[in-house]
Each structure stands twice: as C-alpha cells, then as structure tokens.
Amino acid sequence: MTFSLGIVGAGQFAGSFAKLFRAHPGVGALYATDLLAERAEDLVRAERLTATFPTYDAMLASPDVDAVAIFTQRWTHGPLVLQALRAGKHVYSAVPMAITEDEIGAIIDAVRETGLTYMMGETSQYNPATVHARNQIADGAFGRLFYAEGDYVHDMDLGFYAAYQYSGGADWKATASYPPLLYPTHSVGGVLGAWQTHAVSVSAIGVPDERGDGVFDKDVSRFGNDVSNATALFEVAGGGSFRTNEFRRVGYPSHIRESRFRFFGTDASMEQLATVSFWQDKKGVTDISELLEPRPTLAPDDASLAHIAPELRAAFTSGSAPVHDRTRLPRVFDHMPNGHEGSHHFLVDDFVTAVATGGQPPVNAWTAARYTLPGIVAHASAQRDGERLRIPDFGDAPRS
C-alpha cells in the first residue's frame, strides 16, 4: 500500500528528498508546487515526478495528494503545516517546526485532533555522534549524564550567501538576517536526540554583527535582528544542563562538519570536533573518529549539484557512518545519494513508515516542540540581556 506525496517548495534541498521519496517503495505518485512555477516544473522534469500544482491551495484541495513534504523558507513552516493538517494531509516539515510558541501549540493540537502523521526532518537526530551517544546512554555507559554541548557552526561565507540569494531573490538580505536562535534544532536536537530529557529554562547571549554588509542590519532585517552569533545555556528536567552555539560568523570549517556534539557523565564522556572524535573514561581515551565518519555517496562535482554552492555540497554527498544501522532501510537506498552525515535516508524512511503504520515517528510533533521551543525562548532571553526564562513543555507524544 502506497501513499501520494506533494513536494512544497522546489528549492535546493527538495531535489535530494524528491529522489529518495520517489525511490521508496511506500510512496506512489509525487507532485510539486512552488511560488516560482518554473522551479516546480524543473523538479518534476529532473526527478521524473507525476505533475505540478499551480498553488499550494490547489495541492491541498486535491484528493490525489495524501501527504505533503514542506521545504519552504524556515519562518513559513508553522502556518503551512497547520493548513495542511486542517486539509487532512500528513506532513513532513523541514526545520524548524515554527517560530512562535502559539504556532507550535496549534500544530500539536491539530495532530492530536486529526490523528494525522507529523514529522519534523531534523538531521541531527541521525547525526553519527547523536546515534552513538544515544546507544551509549541506553547502555548506561556514561553513568549519570549531567552535561552536554551542541554546536551548529556555519559561517555565512561558506555557502550561505549563495543559498539566501537563491531563495530570497532581490530582497535576500532582509531574510539572511534570520536570528540564529530561531534555527536551533540542529544543535538542540543533536543533544536531546540522545539525552532523553527536555529543557526547562534558558539564559542566552547574542553577539551583534560587525561585518557591515547589510545582512545583520536591524534596519534591513525583516526580523529586526543584528545578532549573528549566539550562545544558550539550558537547564534540563531531572537535573543537569547543556549549552548550544549558533554561529554564523566563525572561523571554522563548516563544510567539513557543521554540527558537533559533546556529552559528559559521571563514568565517561564523549567529544566530537571537526575531524576527530573521542570516547573517554577514567582509564583513558579511545579514538572513535572512524565509527562516526560517513562515507561519501556522491562526488561533490556531480552534475546534479551544479546549482548548489561548492561550500554546501558536503551536506548533499555524505553517506552513512559505521554506527548507523541500515538494516531497516529499503535496499533501493543502498547505492543512492545521502546527505547531512547520513541522515537523509533515515528521515525519508521514518516518515514513510509512520504514515504507513499510523505510529509516531521519532521526531513527532511533541518531540519537535522540545527541539524548537527552547531556541525561541533563548532568543527572547538574548533580547533581554540573558535573563533566565522558563521553557514551556507540551509533554510526551501520546502512546499509539
């Protein structure tokens, strides 16, 4: 039994996921729509999809579409997701879930009321470091985990200018200033994807940008934002804390590894840097770099990546790492392009499986709220000179 899927937003990431959705045995017809009709048409032609829809409204009104996968601008996700759920469609959404607490609450209410599947496509849930830490935590290897760190360190100079120009058009500078802490899920999700807890309070500090190129300029920014780098310290339920960094001006090779994580327990610790990773206990240090290193599945100069800035292509070419368990994936994925440190195959399969079975995906609406809302509150804290603020919690997903 298959279901049909509409791709919403035919930008740079849509093609990678359309390819995987089309190959998955659980997906049938595939459609596309975009505000720029020619982009949707190009996607349908390049990936041999079924057809385009002239508008998002038309896609949602069609009985031929069972689910949608949203790859639009990050601040648009909340309203688009809610509209789809109210139209009776299952939803896969790129990150973040939404940009306000009210939007998040409305999505959770809609998922609860409709019984439809919602999944947020957080790549760090499947980051090799997160997977390994999750396994080690389950085995009790850390002892009591009490502190963790998650970074999303991606310099604007390494591909982001081109990406924002591609998606933002003539007014791209107004949206390139998107506040770092409102895009928190790569750092927060990588920590909480391993540590089974949630954030309850936060204090955050933002660093105003000094480049002077008009990107992080309050007078230009549609978000009134002049902060390019931000750090947040979170308290977690049950005791403990974690720190995240969201950096957009940083001397760091984000084209090698843009997300990285560290975990500290009473018995052992684990640390990941750009090119090396270590497991440490009271006896010594073990290099686990090979265990966490994805093997590329696509050459960076492949013709299919011609429209992607060279500095961003690593996100589209990385394959699985030895720590990944690929046994549950469709065999058709074995030799297909992957991305974001091996996450793309798992993201697609988890959504398709959840729709097919009616179960909750790993990053369901309630989990997505715990990955997203901490950043929203952290942004508010940074705007209030680091005032410590409480983080609301919507609880756990209901049992199926």
GUTORTOR-114528 format. One record per residue (C-alpha): y, z, x; residue in one letter; residue number from 1; chain. Coordinates in pm, 1 decimal. Layout:
! GUTORTOR-114528
(r (Y; Z; X); "a"; NUM; "A") ...
***
This chain:
! GUTORTOR-114528
(r (0.0; 0.0; 0.0); "m"; 1; "A") (r (333.4; -104.8; 147.8); "t"; 2; "A") (r (695.7; -46.5; 52.3); "f"; 3; "A") (r (1002.7; -267.2; 91.8); "s"; 4; "A") (r (1297.7; -168.5; 307.8); "l"; 5; "A") (r (1664.1; -267.4; 329.7); "g"; 6; "A") (r (1842.4; -250.5; 666.1); "i"; 7; "A") (r (2203.4; -135.9; 613.5); "v"; 8; "A") (r (2432.8; -227.9; 899.6); "g"; 9; "A") (r (2321.0; -512.6; 1125.8); "a"; 10; "A") (r (2472.5; -383.8; 1447.8); "g"; 11; "A") (r (2331.9; -327.0; 1793.6); "q"; 12; "A") (r (2053.7; -84.0; 1701.4); "f"; 13; "A") (r (1945.1; -249.5; 1378.7); "a"; 14; "A") (r (1757.1; -527.6; 1554.6); "g"; 15; "A") (r (1540.7; -290.2; 1757.9); "s"; 16; "A") (r (1435.8; -97.4; 1448.6); "f"; 17; "A") (r (1400.0; -403.4; 1224.3); "a"; 18; "A") (r (1146.5; -538.4; 1473.3); "k"; 19; "A") (r (940.4; -219.8; 1451.7); "l"; 20; "A") (r (966.6; -183.8; 1074.7); "f"; 21; "A") (r (855.9; -544.5; 1033.2); "r"; 22; "A") (r (551.5; -485.4; 1255.1); "a"; 23; "A") (r (446.6; -159.5; 1088.4); "h"; 24; "A") (r (150.0; -210.4; 853.8); "p"; 25; "A") (r (308.8; 24.0; 598.3); "g"; 26; "A") (r (617.8; -191.4; 542.8); "v"; 27; "A") (r (630.8; -509.2; 337.4); "g"; 28; "A") (r (945.4; -706.2; 258.9); "a"; 29; "A") (r (1251.5; -639.4; 476.0); "l"; 30; "A") (r (1610.8; -711.1; 377.0); "y"; 31; "A") (r (1950.6; -668.4; 542.6); "a"; 32; "A") (r (2313.3; -623.5; 447.3); "t"; 33; "A") (r (2633.1; -577.9; 645.6); "d"; 34; "A") (r (3005.1; -579.0; 574.4); "l"; 35; "A") (r (3009.9; -881.1; 805.8); "l"; 36; "A") (r (2773.5; -1116.6; 624.5); "a"; 37; "A") (r (2710.2; -1329.9; 932.3); "e"; 38; "A") (r (2563.4; -1031.1; 1117.4); "r"; 39; "A") (r (2313.4; -968.4; 839.0); "a"; 40; "A") (r (2223.5; -1337.8; 837.2); "e"; 41; "A") (r (2177.3; -1337.2; 1214.1); "d"; 42; "A") (r (1949.4; -1032.5; 1190.5); "l"; 43; "A") (r (1734.5; -1190.3; 919.1); "v"; 44; "A") (r (1700.2; -1505.7; 1124.7); "r"; 45; "A") (r (1632.6; -1333.1; 1457.7); "a"; 46; "A") (r (1375.6; -1085.2; 1325.4); "e"; 47; "A") (r (1228.7; -1305.8; 1050.6); "r"; 48; "A") (r (1320.0; -1070.8; 767.6); "l"; 49; "A") (r (1292.7; -1158.4; 399.5); "t"; 50; "A") (r (1654.9; -1210.7; 293.7); "a"; 51; "A") (r (2007.1; -1068.2; 290.4); "t"; 52; "A") (r (2200.1; -892.8; 16.8); "f"; 53; "A") (r (2572.3; -966.9; -21.8); "p"; 54; "A") (r (2661.9; -598.2; -57.8); "t"; 55; "A") (r (2516.2; -250.8; -27.1); "y"; 56; "A") (r (2562.4; -201.5; -400.7); "d"; 57; "A") (r (2358.7; -514.5; -468.1); "a"; 58; "A") (r (2081.1; -389.5; -240.4); "m"; 59; "A") (r (2068.2; -54.5; -418.4); "l"; 60; "A") (r (2064.2; -222.5; -759.3); "a"; 61; "A") (r (1764.8; -438.0; -669.2); "s"; 62; "A") (r (1417.4; -332.6; -789.9); "p"; 63; "A") (r (1281.6; -526.7; -491.5); "d"; 64; "A") (r (1402.3; -256.0; -248.9); "v"; 65; "A") (r (1216.2; 75.9; -231.0); "d"; 66; "A") (r (1392.3; 233.5; 67.2); "a"; 67; "A") (r (1690.6; 184.1; 295.4); "v"; 68; "A") (r (1748.5; 241.1; 666.8); "a"; 69; "A") (r (2113.5; 311.8; 742.8); "i"; 70; "A") (r (2260.3; 204.2; 1078.4); "f"; 71; "A") (r (2631.4; 211.1; 996.7); "t"; 72; "A") (r (2925.2; 390.6; 1158.7); "q"; 73; "A") (r (2846.6; 757.1; 1214.9); "r"; 74; "A") (r (3109.7; 900.0; 977.4); "w"; 75; "A") (r (2985.4; 684.6; 685.7); "t"; 76; "A") (r (2630.2; 818.5; 663.4); "h"; 77; "A") (r (2680.8; 1104.5; 418.2); "g"; 78; "A") (r (2823.4; 902.8; 126.1); "p"; 79; "A") (r (2588.6; 607.0; 185.1); "l"; 80; "A") (r (2280.8; 831.1; 194.5); "v"; 81; "A") (r (2381.9; 1011.6; -123.3); "l"; 82; "A") (r (2446.1; 682.6; -301.5); "q"; 83; "A") (r (2101.0; 554.7; -204.1); "a"; 84; "A") (r (1921.3; 869.3; -316.9); "l"; 85; "A") (r (2102.5; 859.9; -650.1); "r"; 86; "A") (r (1990.5; 496.8; -683.8); "a"; 87; "A") (r (1626.7; 603.2; -640.3); "g"; 88; "A") (r (1572.9; 482.6; -282.1); "k"; 89; "A") (r (1402.3; 663.2; 4.9); "h"; 90; "A") (r (1636.4; 696.4; 303.4); "v"; 91; "A") (r (1610.5; 671.7; 678.3); "y"; 92; "A") (r (1951.2; 753.7; 830.9); "s"; 93; "A") (r (2077.6; 720.8; 1183.4); "a"; 94; "A") (r (2253.1; 1028.9; 1321.7); "v"; 95; "A") (r (2446.9; 1228.6; 1231.6); "p"; 96; "A") (r (2337.6; 1336.7; 884.0); "m"; 97; "A") (r (2700.1; 1371.3; 766.9); "a"; 98; "A") (r (3032.6; 1510.1; 888.7); "i"; 99; "A") (r (3101.4; 1790.4; 638.3); "t"; 100; "A") (r (2907.8; 2084.2; 500.4); "e"; 101; "A") (r (2966.7; 1956.0; 146.1); "d"; 102; "A") (r (2810.1; 1618.5; 226.9); "e"; 103; "A") (r (2507.5; 1789.2; 380.9); "i"; 104; "A") (r (2464.4; 2017.3; 80.0); "g"; 105; "A") (r (2488.6; 1723.8; -159.5); "a"; 106; "A") (r (2217.5; 1532.3; 27.6); "i"; 107; "A") (r (1984.0; 1831.6; 22.8); "i"; 108; "A") (r (2045.8; 1877.5; -349.8); "d"; 109; "A") (r (1971.8; 1509.1; -413.2); "a"; 110; "A") (r (1648.9; 1516.8; -210.0); "v"; 111; "A") (r (1536.5; 1829.7; -395.0); "r"; 112; "A") (r (1619.7; 1685.0; -736.2); "e"; 113; "A") (r (1475.5; 1336.5; -683.7); "t"; 114; "A") (r (1173.6; 1417.4; -468.8); "g"; 115; "A") (r (1255.7; 1114.3; -253.5); "l"; 116; "A") (r (1199.9; 1098.2; 121.3); "t"; 117; "A") (r (1496.0; 1154.8; 351.7); "y"; 118; "A") (r (1468.0; 1140.1; 729.6); "m"; 119; "A") (r (1734.3; 1157.3; 998.4); "m"; 120; "A") (r (1646.7; 946.4; 1300.3); "g"; 121; "A") (r (1711.1; 1199.1; 1576.6); "e"; 122; "A") (r (1579.8; 1058.1; 1902.5); "t"; 123; "A") (r (1576.9; 1393.4; 2082.7); "s"; 124; "A") (r (1304.0; 1520.3; 1850.4); "q"; 125; "A") (r (1076.2; 1295.1; 2058.1); "y"; 126; "A") (r (1250.4; 1329.8; 2395.4); "n"; 127; "A") (r (973.6; 1396.8; 2650.9); "p"; 128; "A") (r (1138.3; 1724.3; 2758.9); "a"; 129; "A") (r (1157.6; 1842.2; 2397.9); "t"; 130; "A") (r (797.2; 1739.0; 2332.1); "v"; 131; "A") (r (674.2; 1923.4; 2641.6); "h"; 132; "A") (r (878.4; 2235.5; 2565.3); "a"; 133; "A") (r (754.8; 2230.5; 2205.1); "r"; 134; "A") (r (395.2; 2219.1; 2326.7); "n"; 135; "A") (r (452.5; 2496.1; 2579.9); "q"; 136; "A") (r (626.8; 2716.0; 2323.2); "i"; 137; "A") (r (335.1; 2668.3; 2084.2); "a"; 138; "A") (r (100.9; 2779.9; 2362.8); "d"; 139; "A") (r (314.8; 3084.5; 2440.6); "g"; 140; "A") (r (373.8; 2968.2; 2798.5); "a"; 141; "A") (r (740.4; 3069.5; 2807.9); "f"; 142; "A") (r (674.0; 3424.6; 2693.0); "g"; 143; "A") (r (970.7; 3514.7; 2476.7); "r"; 144; "A") (r (1217.7; 3226.3; 2473.7); "l"; 145; "A") (r (1570.9; 3363.8; 2483.2); "f"; 146; "A") (r (1799.4; 3085.4; 2609.2); "y"; 147; "A") (r (1817.2; 2705.4; 2619.9); "a"; 148; "A") (r (2060.0; 2427.7; 2709.8); "e"; 149; "A") (r (2103.1; 2077.9; 2570.8); "g"; 150; "A") (r (2340.4; 1811.4; 2700.2); "d"; 151; "A") (r (2446.5; 1474.5; 2568.7); "y"; 152; "A") (r (2643.5; 1341.8; 2863.8); "v"; 153; "A") (r (2751.8; 983.1; 2808.1); "h"; 154; "A") (r (3065.8; 860.3; 2978.4); "d"; 155; "A") (r (3288.5; 619.8; 2786.7); "m"; 156; "A") (r (3294.7; 387.2; 3088.3); "d"; 157; "A") (r (2917.9; 336.7; 3069.7); "l"; 158; "A") (r (2895.0; 108.6; 2769.6); "g"; 159; "A") (r (3083.8; 298.4; 2500.4); "f"; 160; "A") (r (3399.1; 88.9; 2522.2); "y"; 161; "A") (r (3197.3; -225.6; 2450.6); "a"; 162; "A") (r (2999.4; -53.8; 2173.4); "a"; 163; "A") (r (3310.2; 68.6; 1991.7); "y"; 164; "A") (r (3480.6; -268.2; 2029.1); "q"; 165; "A") (r (3172.4; -435.3; 1879.6); "y"; 166; "A") (r (3157.3; -200.4; 1581.4); "s"; 167; "A") (r (3524.9; -119.0; 1532.0); "g"; 168; "A") (r (3695.4; -455.2; 1553.7); "g"; 169; "A") (r (4067.9; -474.8; 1617.9); "a"; 170; "A") (r (4122.3; -105.6; 1539.8); "d"; 171; "A") (r (3836.8; 18.9; 1758.1); "w"; 172; "A") (r (4048.1; 278.6; 1939.5); "k"; 173; "A") (r (4104.0; 465.4; 1612.8); "a"; 174; "A") (r (3731.4; 534.9; 1581.8); "t"; 175; "A") (r (3632.9; 553.9; 1950.2); "a"; 176; "A") (r (3803.4; 894.0; 1938.3); "s"; 177; "A") (r (3522.3; 1031.4; 1721.7); "y"; 178; "A") (r (3506.2; 1407.2; 1800.4); "p"; 179; "A") (r (3215.2; 1480.8; 2037.3); "p"; 180; "A") (r (3102.3; 1791.2; 1845.8); "l"; 181; "A") (r (3067.5; 1589.2; 1523.6); "l"; 182; "A") (r (2793.5; 1389.6; 1700.7); "y"; 183; "A") (r (2585.9; 1693.3; 1803.6); "p"; 184; "A") (r (2230.0; 1607.4; 1714.9); "t"; 185; "A") (r (2115.2; 1461.7; 2049.6); "h"; 186; "A") (r (2189.2; 1793.5; 2221.8); "s"; 187; "A") (r (2127.6; 2040.7; 1937.6); "v"; 188; "A") (r (1820.2; 1854.3; 1809.6); "g"; 189; "A") (r (1659.7; 1846.8; 2151.9); "g"; 190; "A") (r (1681.1; 2224.4; 2173.7); "v"; 191; "A") (r (1589.6; 2312.4; 1814.8); "l"; 192; "A") (r (1324.8; 2040.3; 1804.2); "g"; 193; "A") (r (1128.7; 2259.0; 2046.8); "a"; 194; "A") (r (1254.0; 2608.4; 1963.1); "w"; 195; "A") (r (1158.5; 2689.3; 1605.1); "q"; 196; "A") (r (1477.7; 2872.4; 1509.3); "t"; 197; "A") (r (1827.2; 2785.9; 1385.7); "h"; 198; "A") (r (2184.8; 2855.8; 1489.9); "a"; 199; "A") (r (2371.0; 3133.6; 1308.0); "v"; 200; "A") (r (2706.7; 3144.8; 1489.5); "s"; 201; "A") (r (2906.1; 2948.1; 1747.0); "v"; 202; "A") (r (3204.8; 2960.0; 1978.6); "s"; 203; "A") (r (3324.6; 2628.7; 2122.9); "a"; 204; "A") (r (3586.2; 2495.9; 2363.3); "i"; 205; "A") (r (3721.7; 2141.0; 2374.8); "g"; 206; "A") (r (3892.4; 1974.1; 2670.8); "v"; 207; "A") (r (4181.4; 1737.9; 2578.3); "p"; 208; "A") (r (4150.9; 1392.5; 2731.3); "d"; 209; "A") (r (4383.4; 1285.6; 3013.1); "e"; 210; "A") (r (4287.8; 919.0; 3065.1); "r"; 211; "A") (r (4589.7; 798.0; 2868.3); "g"; 212; "A") (r (4431.4; 473.2; 2748.7); "d"; 213; "A") (r (4495.0; 539.9; 2379.9); "g"; 214; "A") (r (4134.9; 623.1; 2291.5); "v"; 215; "A") (r (4155.7; 1000.9; 2260.8); "f"; 216; "A") (r (4512.4; 996.5; 2131.6); "d"; 217; "A") (r (4589.4; 1205.3; 1823.1); "k"; 218; "A") (r (4845.0; 951.3; 1705.2); "d"; 219; "A") (r (4587.4; 670.4; 1723.2); "v"; 220; "A") (r (4272.2; 858.9; 1622.0); "s"; 221; "A") (r (4172.2; 844.6; 1256.7); "r"; 222; "A") (r (4020.7; 1188.8; 1318.1); "f"; 223; "A") (r (4333.1; 1337.5; 1479.2); "g"; 224; "A") (r (4120.6; 1405.9; 1787.2); "n"; 225; "A") (r (4227.0; 1424.5; 2151.0); "d"; 226; "A") (r (3915.0; 1602.3; 2285.4); "v"; 227; "A") (r (3668.4; 1400.2; 2494.6); "s"; 228; "A") (r (3455.3; 1684.9; 2637.8); "n"; 229; "A") (r (3335.2; 1993.9; 2452.2); "a"; 230; "A") (r (3100.7; 2287.7; 2509.1); "t"; 231; "A") (r (2949.3; 2514.6; 2243.2); "a"; 232; "A") (r (2758.4; 2842.8; 2271.7); "l"; 233; "A") (r (2530.9; 2919.3; 1977.1); "f"; 234; "A") (r (2360.8; 3240.1; 1865.2); "e"; 235; "A") (r (2018.9; 3184.7; 1709.0); "v"; 236; "A") (r (1824.9; 3363.4; 1438.6); "a"; 237; "A") (r (1583.3; 3617.8; 1578.7); "g"; 238; "A") (r (1785.5; 3678.9; 1895.3); "g"; 239; "A") (r (1883.1; 3451.2; 2178.5); "g"; 240; "A") (r (2130.1; 3172.5; 2241.2); "s"; 241; "A") (r (2169.6; 2813.0; 2350.5); "f"; 242; "A") (r (2452.7; 2612.1; 2497.5); "r"; 243; "A") (r (2527.7; 2242.8; 2439.9); "t"; 244; "A") (r (2759.4; 1998.9; 2614.8); "n"; 245; "A") (r (2900.9; 1686.4; 2452.5); "e"; 246; "A") (r (3078.2; 1494.6; 2730.8); "f"; 247; "A") (r (3246.9; 1152.6; 2707.6); "r"; 248; "A") (r (3436.6; 1167.4; 3037.9); "r"; 249; "A") (r (3188.3; 1278.7; 3301.1); "v"; 250; "A") (r (3071.2; 1175.1; 3645.8); "g"; 251; "A") (r (2704.3; 1145.1; 3558.2); "y"; 252; "A") (r (2457.1; 850.6; 3539.5); "p"; 253; "A") (r (2408.6; 844.7; 3162.6); "s"; 254; "A") (r (2248.5; 501.0; 3190.2); "h"; 255; "A") (r (1957.6; 680.5; 3362.4); "i"; 256; "A") (r (1931.1; 977.6; 3125.2); "r"; 257; "A") (r (2196.2; 1067.3; 2868.7); "e"; 258; "A") (r (2019.4; 1367.6; 2711.2); "s"; 259; "A") (r (1869.9; 1652.1; 2913.7); "r"; 260; "A") (r (1735.6; 1999.4; 2838.2); "f"; 261; "A") (r (1652.0; 2340.7; 2985.5); "r"; 262; "A") (r (1454.6; 2632.4; 2840.3); "f"; 263; "A") (r (1429.0; 2991.1; 2970.3); "f"; 264; "A") (r (1173.7; 3252.4; 2869.5); "g"; 265; "A") (r (1054.5; 3586.7; 2997.1); "t"; 266; "A") (r (747.8; 3431.6; 3162.9); "d"; 267; "A") (r (854.3; 3078.9; 3255.7); "a"; 268; "A") (r (1135.4; 2826.4; 3248.0); "s"; 269; "A") (r (1179.2; 2450.4; 3246.0); "m"; 270; "A") (r (1470.8; 2241.0; 3371.9); "e"; 271; "A") (r (1546.7; 1870.6; 3341.2); "q"; 272; "A") (r (1808.1; 1677.3; 3539.9); "l"; 273; "A") (r (1888.7; 1306.4; 3564.2); "a"; 274; "A") (r (1587.8; 1209.2; 3775.3); "t"; 275; "A") (r (1375.7; 1523.4; 3821.4); "v"; 276; "A") (r (1222.8; 1793.1; 3600.5); "s"; 277; "A") (r (1061.9; 2126.5; 3692.7); "f"; 278; "A") (r (838.5; 2390.8; 3538.1); "w"; 279; "A") (r (899.3; 2733.5; 3695.4); "q"; 280; "A") (r (733.3; 3072.2; 3665.8); "d"; 281; "A") (r (729.1; 3390.6; 3873.1); "k"; 282; "A") (r (480.8; 3234.0; 4115.3); "k"; 283; "A") (r (663.0; 2913.4; 4197.9); "g"; 284; "A") (r (782.9; 2568.0; 4095.6); "v"; 285; "A") (r (591.9; 2264.5; 3965.6); "t"; 286; "A") (r (746.6; 1918.7; 3962.0); "d"; 287; "A") (r (677.7; 1770.3; 3615.1); "i"; 288; "A") (r (900.7; 1464.4; 3653.9); "s"; 289; "A") (r (613.9; 1215.2; 3616.3); "e"; 290; "A") (r (490.9; 1383.4; 3298.6); "l"; 291; "A") (r (830.9; 1334.6; 3134.2); "l"; 292; "A") (r (916.0; 988.0; 3267.7); "e"; 293; "A") (r (893.3; 698.3; 3018.2); "p"; 294; "A") (r (758.9; 366.2; 3142.7); "r"; 295; "A") (r (988.6; 69.5; 3060.8); "p"; 296; "A") (r (855.7; -170.8; 2797.9); "t"; 297; "A") (r (1125.6; -436.7; 2823.1); "l"; 298; "A") (r (1323.7; -577.3; 3115.0); "a"; 299; "A") (r (1695.8; -495.1; 3099.0); "p"; 300; "A") (r (1781.4; -864.2; 3137.4); "d"; 301; "A") (r (1562.3; -968.0; 2842.9); "d"; 302; "A") (r (1735.7; -1231.4; 2629.1); "a"; 303; "A") (r (1709.9; -1010.7; 2319.7); "s"; 304; "A") (r (1952.0; -762.8; 2482.9); "l"; 305; "A") (r (2222.8; -1015.7; 2565.9); "a"; 306; "A") (r (2458.3; -862.9; 2305.9); "h"; 307; "A") (r (2416.9; -509.7; 2448.5); "i"; 308; "A") (r (2639.8; -378.8; 2728.1); "a"; 309; "A") (r (2433.0; -357.4; 3050.0); "p"; 310; "A") (r (2507.2; 15.8; 3078.1); "e"; 311; "A") (r (2346.6; 77.7; 2736.8); "l"; 312; "A") (r (2030.9; -128.1; 2779.9); "r"; 313; "A") (r (1816.9; 156.8; 2911.2); "a"; 314; "A") (r (1829.3; 306.4; 2561.0); "a"; 315; "A") (r (1650.5; -5.6; 2433.0); "f"; 316; "A") (r (1392.4; -53.3; 2708.9); "t"; 317; "A") (r (1228.6; 281.8; 2778.5); "s"; 318; "A") (r (866.9; 322.5; 2676.5); "g"; 319; "A") (r (651.8; 629.5; 2623.5); "s"; 320; "A") (r (602.2; 911.6; 2871.3); "a"; 321; "A") (r (261.3; 1062.9; 2956.5); "p"; 322; "A") (r (349.1; 1369.5; 2746.1); "v"; 323; "A") (r (372.4; 1156.7; 2431.1); "h"; 324; "A") (r (67.9; 1146.4; 2205.2); "d"; 325; "A") (r (45.1; 784.3; 2093.4); "r"; 326; "A") (r (-293.4; 812.5; 1926.9); "t"; 327; "A") (r (-145.6; 833.8; 1576.7); "r"; 328; "A") (r (78.0; 527.8; 1613.2); "l"; 329; "A") (r (-15.8; 182.5; 1480.5); "p"; 330; "A") (r (-187.0; -13.8; 1753.4); "r"; 331; "A") (r (54.3; -301.4; 1695.9); "v"; 332; "A") (r (320.1; -83.1; 1861.8); "f"; 333; "A") (r (123.2; -56.0; 2186.6); "d"; 334; "A") (r (295.6; -350.7; 2353.1); "h"; 335; "A") (r (624.0; -357.6; 2161.4); "m"; 336; "A") (r (969.0; -265.0; 2293.0); "p"; 337; "A") (r (1057.7; 101.8; 2256.8); "n"; 338; "A") (r (1375.3; 296.3; 2331.4); "g"; 339; "A") (r (1558.4; 626.2; 2381.3); "h"; 340; "A") (r (1289.6; 775.6; 2604.7); "e"; 341; "A") (r (1001.8; 667.0; 2385.2); "g"; 342; "A") (r (1138.1; 783.4; 2050.7); "s"; 343; "A") (r (1172.5; 461.0; 1851.4); "h"; 344; "A") (r (801.8; 413.2; 1776.8); "h"; 345; "A") (r (765.9; 771.0; 1652.5); "f"; 346; "A") (r (1084.2; 754.8; 1443.6); "l"; 347; "A") (r (964.3; 449.0; 1254.8); "v"; 348; "A") (r (609.0; 574.0; 1208.1); "d"; 349; "A") (r (715.4; 919.0; 1088.3); "d"; 350; "A") (r (941.6; 770.6; 821.6); "f"; 351; "A") (r (684.9; 518.9; 701.4); "v"; 352; "A") (r (415.2; 787.3; 691.4); "t"; 353; "A") (r (636.6; 1027.9; 495.2); "a"; 354; "A") (r (722.3; 764.3; 233.8); "v"; 355; "A") (r (357.2; 662.7; 202.6); "a"; 356; "A") (r (222.0; 1016.5; 168.9); "t"; 357; "A") (r (509.9; 1191.4; -5.3); "g"; 358; "A") (r (514.1; 1454.8; 268.8); "g"; 359; "A") (r (813.6; 1582.7; 463.8); "q"; 360; "A") (r (898.8; 1402.7; 789.5); "p"; 361; "A") (r (967.0; 1620.6; 1095.6); "p"; 362; "A") (r (1345.0; 1575.0; 1068.4); "v"; 363; "A") (r (1372.1; 1609.3; 691.6); "n"; 364; "A") (r (1695.3; 1694.5; 508.8); "a"; 365; "A") (r (1670.6; 2067.9; 579.5); "w"; 366; "A") (r (1593.0; 2017.8; 947.7); "t"; 367; "A") (r (1863.1; 1751.9; 975.2); "a"; 368; "A") (r (2112.2; 2005.6; 836.9); "a"; 369; "A") (r (2013.3; 2250.9; 1111.0); "r"; 370; "A") (r (2066.6; 1980.8; 1375.6); "y"; 371; "A") (r (2401.5; 1861.2; 1233.7); "t"; 372; "A") (r (2590.0; 2150.3; 1074.7); "l"; 373; "A") (r (2610.2; 2358.3; 1396.2); "p"; 374; "A") (r (2820.9; 2083.4; 1552.9); "g"; 375; "A") (r (3050.9; 2062.3; 1252.0); "i"; 376; "A") (r (3117.0; 2436.1; 1271.4); "v"; 377; "A") (r (3150.4; 2416.4; 1651.3); "a"; 378; "A") (r (3420.1; 2150.7; 1608.9); "h"; 379; "A") (r (3607.6; 2388.3; 1378.9); "a"; 380; "A") (r (3568.5; 2666.1; 1636.5); "s"; 381; "A") (r (3712.5; 2448.3; 1912.7); "a"; 382; "A") (r (4010.5; 2370.6; 1690.6); "q"; 383; "A") (r (4062.1; 2747.3; 1650.4); "r"; 384; "A") (r (4066.1; 2827.6; 2024.2); "d"; 385; "A") (r (3698.6; 2917.3; 2041.7); "g"; 386; "A") (r (3689.9; 3160.9; 1751.4); "e"; 387; "A") (r (3332.1; 3266.1; 1682.5); "r"; 388; "A") (r (3229.0; 3127.2; 1343.0); "l"; 389; "A") (r (2922.9; 3177.0; 1125.0); "r"; 390; "A") (r (2699.0; 2877.4; 1058.6); "i"; 391; "A") (r (2564.8; 2841.9; 702.7); "p"; 392; "A") (r (2194.0; 2765.9; 664.3); "d"; 393; "A") (r (2021.5; 2574.0; 384.6); "f"; 394; "A") (r (1681.2; 2719.1; 467.4); "g"; 395; "A") (r (1348.3; 2551.5; 534.3); "d"; 396; "A") (r (1214.5; 2244.1; 359.3); "a"; 397; "A") (r (1003.9; 2326.5; 54.7); "p"; 398; "A") (r (632.1; 2310.8; 110.8); "r"; 399; "A") (r (473.3; 1990.5; -15.9); "s"; 400; "A") 
***
